[in-house]
Amino acid sequence: MAMGMAAGACGAMVGCPAEVALIRMTADGRLPLAERRNYTSVVNALSRITTEEGFAALFRGCIPTMGRAMVVNMAQLASYSQAKGYIVQQFQMQDGIKLHFCASMISGFITTVASMPVDIAKTRIQNMKKTVDGKPEYKGTIDVLLKVSRQEGVFALWKGFTPYFCRLGPHTVLTFIILEQLNQLYSRHVLGVESKGSGL
């Protein structure tokens, strides 16, 4: 869990500028014409954000982005190995792609439940504009979660659960199946050992 969190935090910090550009370009079409940013490309978005709002704006929402990545990695890795162990113990399923698929689907579901609130907070912070008095709409992740819960209800933190799971579920399945196969190939061809499992 700790290694997954550390890897997620590092990757999210490096990728934050691209994430900001993605969020803004995706949301642009839903804004009124007068409020649209009309970025022509990722490079255009990054350069305009830097010149119009300053370099620090590229890292707006960096903390919640890192938080989301930490939650996703931690939940994926921990729940996958636990689900795998449970399936083997309860259903005596042999190690193989079928086991990896079932465990990773469970992992994808748990990861979706755990990460959606943080993802909503991250998206809203990255996409927010300043209010009329010049103050930002949200102060941070906790502020977003509290405001969304109060104004839209607690279950609004999981709004869009099905499409989110439809994206994260296959991603988790492919990640772990490929990882398991690569680990087995490494054990067999590099270490010269016939591996019975990946150690995950």
Secondary structure, 3 states (H helix, E strand, C coil): CHHHHHHHHHHHHHHHHHHHHHHHHHHHCCCCHHHCCCCCCHHHHHHHHHHHHCHHHHHCCHHHHHHHHHHHHHHHHHHHHHHHHHHHHHHCCCCCHHHHHHHHHHHHHHHHHHHHHHHHHHHHHHHCCECCCCCECCCCHHHHHHHHHHHHCHHHHHCCHHHHHHHHHHHHHHHHHHHHHHHHHHHHHHHCCCCCCCCC
